[in-house]
Amino acid sequence: MLALVLAFAASLSYGVGDFIAGFEARRTSLWTVLLFTQVTGLLLMVLIVALRGEPFPPGVLAPGLAAGLLMALFAAAYYKALAVGVMGIIAPIVSLSVAVPVIVGFAGGERPSALQLAGIAAAVAGVVLASREKTVDDGVRADRGAARSSRAGIGLALLAATAYGVAMVLYAHGAKADPYWNITLSRATSAAVFVAAVAVVRPTLRVTRRSVGPLMISGALAVCAFTLFSVASTFAYLSIVSVLGSIYPVFIALLAYVVLHERLTRAQLVGVAAALTGVALIAAG
């Protein structure tokens, strides 16, 4: 049961952090948010491993580096997909990243109960629905150029989903050696990629005094989420904790409703209900 609580807490942490990051991206810039949250998360993890005093385990080298590169690839592919595709299509596709660790778990011999399998199906369906946003172009026939952009966006979304899903598997794999060092190395790798990208692209970076605190919190919540998920994966089925750790779009949708007063679509309401039902079924199983 503790593993389920940790995985659920990981979703809550990541959902709140992602909501804050999205909100701050409107006030600053996407590059500012990416760079600031990456570096903040890295500094927090460095502090944690320093306080723990445990030596660096060689077992995290490969999964940590690979996970960091994949998370950087995920961010690049995801935001590019949002730029060229339809958000109402892109977000649900990316949310299917949870299928990767579920498949890996089943392939590795995991056999959840029938009730838990029903919960997994309900939660995954709920996440996809909760991720779907209403678009102004719904029901409007796209021209040929828009269709090409949509296809490109879908391809990038599939790439982003695969990268994120494999990264989750690597987080779980590296956690067997040391979850804290694994997350630290991963965050150091992805942060280095973003710093290099900023040096090449030279985007305008602007941080207001009002944004510093929220961005630091967002970066901290992200690494907390990955750490909670990693720890949970060490003593529970990957196929189960990955699903519970991936329902963060539900929390983002709820926060948008409560804080920003954004109306939830009928599909999102059904998705929230389905995801929470799935959580209950998994816990009961």
Buried (B, 14 or more C-beta within 10 A) or exposed (E): EEBBEBBBBBBBBBBBBBBBBBBBBEBBBBBBBBBBBBBBBBBBBEEBBEEEEEEBBEBBBEBBBBBBBBBBBBBBBBBBBBBBBBBBBBBBBBBBBBBBBBBBBBEEEBEBEEBBBBBBBBBBBBBBBBBBBEEEEEEEEEEEEBEEBBEBBBBBBBBBBBBBBBBBBBBBBBBBBBBBBBBBBBBBBBBBBBEEBBEEEEBEEEBEEEBEEBBBBBBBBBBBBBBBBBBBBBEBBBBBBBBBBBBBBBBBBBBBBEEEEEEBBEBBBBBBBBBBBBBBBBBEB
